Amino acid sequence: MQESPKYWKGIEELESSPEFVKNALTEFADFLPVKETYGSSDAAVAPRRDFLKLMGFGIAAATLASCETPVRKAIPYLNKPQEVDPGIANFYASTYFTGQDYNSVLVKTRDGRPIKLEGNPESPLTRGGLSARAQASVLSLYDGARLQHFTIDRKKADKNRVDSEIRTKLAQAGRIAIVSPTIISPSTKKVIAEFASRYPNTEHVQYDVISASGLLQANGGVLPSYNFSQANVIVSLGADFLGTWLSPVEFAKQYATTRKVSSDKKTMSRHYQFETTMSLTGANADTRVPVKPSEMGAVTLALYNAVVGGGSGSYKNATLTKAANELKANRGRSLVVSGSNDANVQALVAAINQALGNVGTTVDLANPSLVRQGNDARMTQLVNDIKNKSVGAVIFYNANPVYDHPMGADIASALPGLPLTISLNDRLDETGSLCKYAAPDHHYLESWNDYEPKRGYLSLAQPAISPLFATRQAQESLLTWAGNNTSYYDYLRAQWSGVLGASGFQAAWDKAVHDGVVMGTASPATAPTTAVDAGSAAAALSAPTKSGEVELVLYEKVGIGNGSEANNPWLQELPDPVSKATWGNYVCVPYDMAKANDWEQGDVLKVTAANGKSVELPLLIQPGQAKGTVAIAVGYGRKQTGKVGDGVGANVLPLATMVGNSIVYATTAKLDKTGANETIAQTQTHHTIMDRKAVVQEATLAKYIENPKEVTEYEKVATPDGLEAPARVSLWQDYEYKNHHWGMAVDLNSCIGCGSCVIGCQAENNVAVVGKQEVINRREMHWMRIDRYYSSDHHRDEFETEGKLATYAAMENPAENPKVIFQPLMCQHCNHAPCETVCPVLATTHSSEGLNQMTYNRCVGTRYCANNCPYKVRRFNWFSYYTNEKFENVNGHMFTDLGRMVLNPDVTVRARGVMEKCSLCVQRIQLGKLEAKKQKRRPKDGEIVSACAQSCPTEAIVFGDMRDPESRISKLLRREDGERAFHVLDQINVQPNITYLTKIRNVENGNEFVI
Amino acid sequence: MQHVSPVREPLVTGGKTYHDITQDVCRQVEAKPNIRWMAALAVALFFLGVFLYSVYRTLWYGIGEWGLNKTVGWAWDITNFVWWVGIGHAGTLISAVLLLFRQKWRSSINRAAEAMTIFAVICAAMFPVLHMGRPWQAYWVFPLQNTFGSLWANFNSPLLWDVFAISTYFSVSLVFWYIGLIPDFATIRDRAKGPIAKVAYSMLSMNWKGSAKAWSRYETVSLILAGVSTPLVLSVHTIVSMDFATSVVPGWHTTIFPPYFVAGAIFSGFAMVLTLMLITRVVFKLEDYITLEHIALMNKIMMITGSIVGVAYITEFFIAWYSQVEFEQYAFINRATGPYWWAYASMMTCNVITPQLVWFRKVRYSIPMTFVLSIIVNIGMWFERFVIIVTSLHRDYLPSSWAMFSPSIIDIGIYVGTMGLFFTLFLLFAKFFPVINMAEVKTILKYGVDNGPTYTGQDPHHAPTHHHATPGVPASAPVTYTKHD
């Protein structure tokens, strides 16, 4: 018998003395040296005093131990980087472009973490404006659903192994395809070219989810640059140029310049919109005509005929004739755009612009836009090649065609059979999860890159944080596989030395990185002189669908866009500017269709498209929707994007039809009620203004030209001295503002309702996301909201004839094709604030600078202030949004250490049970004052800007010190006093510090154009 | 010294002796609890459990457990608060105002009515605390010395006035009630057999000796407290109404609110007193003490205050029309014809129309009818507060923020839960405390006045024009008193 090895703990055990054996069996030594310690005479029992002493010590020790504050790791810099000061924000110029809209941005970083994006005022294109989507992209950086390492077959893999396997396989692959959305980076294109030179069978296929193939085709392969600021008359045929089309921020900037009026400039552009569903642009149009998608060709043709002359089309409309006449009267100062993807329609539009002499003024073909380069035909060909397996390798570079291409299902079924599939996407999305290899790209805020949104306009992106995960910039991956081991940074610099010139390169490069943008780098190209063959285009227009069939049109929403950022909760909860719906898509149905079929809002409809594919979505009654049509937004129904976006809504891109290799975003559809019901999460459920002039005011341009002093109605109250302005009557002692008096003015004429300010505010102020159910419960937390009102066909003047009750009931219903007005609403910072008087604990008080302040840690949460707020801008923390597991999915960025990096350290995350609201970005005011104080001067006007004003693409919001007579806001208020300036609910005399300017519509007469 | 009028009907029937009163009242306290009481307590405890669970959910997860939203920041919470406070008012009115006005008939109902007041105020006080987002900081509403620097309560806020109003009301009511209980506790103490009861009641009776001096002080204190309480009847609900009246919300901002709320409070309070009394008198066999006359009188008060409330409703509409303020007008049009029209209709039916039935003598003296009526009025008064709070808030100035309110299960749980709390307290009171003020009822008994005038139903100073069919009944006769009118 073999002896097992013996282990012993000490020499005593080895020796096994009897004393040791005895003690080893008892857990505790039976001798406690109490007596010795305390000198007790009785050794047998621990004396009572000693017991009490020990117990007292024990309890005190245990209590102290349990009271210990958990230690949070705050590691100071060992070697502090020179430019980083704890608590001081740094701004770095960068660029946002993900195949949708281009924005030049400034990245605000605090202690090395990007926490907010702001518009880059240096950019000649976006000029300091920023879209909601760009604003929200900072949150995507900290998205835990991003792929955090390289994978093979969805399992974590070593980077080098992935590289070597890919290189081997690429060498044997035969045909290689790189699939990407539009790439506007010259250096990236160079990288792809270098890759292609290493593997000569490489083809780079770009496609756009919402394709502009037709527009490109009609203009000789380039995208015209449009300049709305030069246009007196704008006719848009289904192009949502303020919301989603091509470059909305740039267009909004331009558009706004033509829409601003003052008593010195009483002119504004006139905007006609022909479209199917109510878009953001349509909501801003002076005159909007609903047309079916099948009629769009006929409308374009009719406009062409009316402008150029020629035969009469099938479409006749008085508004169209009027628009054509005005276009003709403004030759060279007008613009016609179309959102169609039909090359024939676009050819006609190009011909109209040419005939109007707009080329060179409002349409620039010499410096074309580059933001859409996708080619439907090539993509379709590639899909077929993938199906036929005639492609050996496919690299998806931030492209997710399985989800967002109409033929995605074909790709999905064919991909696993391909020899080599690589995903460079940032996550294992619908496409990436089907690929063998994944080499995730950096987020753009971790990357170097360059962009050319328009020929000659270059901009740079620089990393604002070191990579959070074990990812690698896609360009570097491609270079590595092509056998080039230079870093992309060096590659980019080398590339740019050609742009900036080798001499003095470092200085020029530093400046370019600092500014983020470089202009005039390309010699102006000669405009392509493609003669537009309008005749054949007209002939080729598809015939209108026979009436009777319901037509379905697919559209993009301002927040979610094509769905690539569907995992961003800020965007999911951003109310659609028009429908005010969040979290999901729905079937927009005109009122009369719903009524005829006895459908109600929220009924789930099964929508079956002509190609047999179907989705089930709830119904939303959309005023302004063309008769006989329905519309559904793309970008929803993601399955593999992350916890936030998965399963929200349904994907309708498969419903799009392919006509002759190009995607048509309209089809006919059959609608059936399923019997199910789903509430749509809208932040606004009452849609008309009920003729409340005290809330929002508008007038016509004609009236404004006639007398600017008559466009706004001012409420007067009766006093013993006759009628007076409400502010003249007061029981209150007014506050005295000795130093500053902050205020804001919102020009309702410039506000297009895009929602950029909403996200800007959310990012700046750590506003929680609450998710769909809580939005349905009407508990969204946005400090800044944009109220949207539809006009009604019924008005107060019917009280006499129809009776009050009937009229009020009728006024609740929006008109069939309503006019729309947007009103951004944040805390009005009343000087006689109703909230301040009712708080029992003085948690909300008035500052010596006119701010209505909220002291969170004093608040006990009675909600009386919110009840008494006539503007309903106060938001209550119904739950603990950062610890309650119900919100872990939607508000995840407040739960994880990763997500919390996005929070603004200057703003408290509010606890459960306290009230919160707009602070007028008091942290920015304080910062600005401190900076000025350090330099021993007063803050300069424009130095302190609230987050909403900063991000507004149309400069509708002006923020400043009303006590400084030379500030922009003071001048504006002086100029508009008695003309357009009004306070919301002036008559209740709360004396807000926020002033609104009456909206002016460029229509001759109120209802002349309502169809 | 009691003067017995030959004209006035006796306030206690059944020819009770002093000893009978003691027996009748103490019987409940001394006997083993009966099965009906146990069953009622079980039900009440179940709802108390519902209350505790709902409170746990509210405290643990937050006010989000309720149905409130950004537009409607108060709904069932403050509705219930005002409703319970209003219910309490009848007790104070009965004990204080009627004492000052020497309304002797109050003696047999004031004890229970005061208890109801206290329990109702306890239930009411739950809501201002529970409706807070951070109830653990509730003490901040008191102007306490604190370590937070210059922080202090906001004396401009009606909520602060509420704090003072409710706390004063509660403490004065409690003291008043307790003072009244002391002689009765002493009676029970003297009769007590069990050791626990002996100790407990002797502590509760504060060593009451029943000396003439003690009685004299008792009377004085009662009068003083009655004097103190009387303004409270008016002030408490006036201040509660200012929670609304001092705001800018159309439908709340109304100067008529103080009297309207006080009338409403008395209205609902009497309804609740009736509900409780009708049950108590049957369960504890106190029909001789709480007579049909009591019920009829309370019915009358209910009808009058109901009518005052009705006038207030109509006045609000008149003022809205007369003011020509569009928001005010819309608030009232929406109240009556908007999405919550059914709440308004319920309120009008229950509070204005049904109490008018009391004009009929038959209804006034009918116990089942009175009981149904009292329940209807309680429902109606709950709806009144719901209408004022929710229909005003849900559509105020900016149509963009208009929203609907629907209660969550927790809202409902807390409301029915407070009823559980109320009835638990009331049942414990009814079992362990003398439900009728023995000492005071004895003062209105005509026992021992055999040599004096007896009740004949006829005024001896005026010659009768015709003879009544019913002759006078000697007070000591062991026959039941038959009502003759």
Interface residues (C-beta under 8 A of the other chain):
Chain A: Q684 T685 H686 H687 T688 I689 M690 R692 A694 V695 E774 N777 R778 R779 E780 R785 D787 R788 Y789 K804 L805 Y808 A809 Q823 L825 P834 T837 V838 C839 P840 V841 L842 R858 C859 V860 G861 T862 R863 Y864 A866 N867 N868 P870 Y871 K872 R874 R875 F876 N877 W878 F879 S880 N884 A911 R912 G913 V914 M915 V984 L985 Q987 I988 V990
Chain B: Y61 G62 I63 G64 G67 L68 N69 K70 T71 G73 W74 P128 H131 M132 G133 R134 P135 Q137 A138 W140 V141 F148 L151 W152 A153 N154 N156 S157 P158 L159 L160 V163 D243 T246 S247 V248 V249 V325 E326 F327 Q329 Y330 I333 N334 T337 L393 R395 D396 Y397 L398 P399 S400 S401 W402 A403 M404
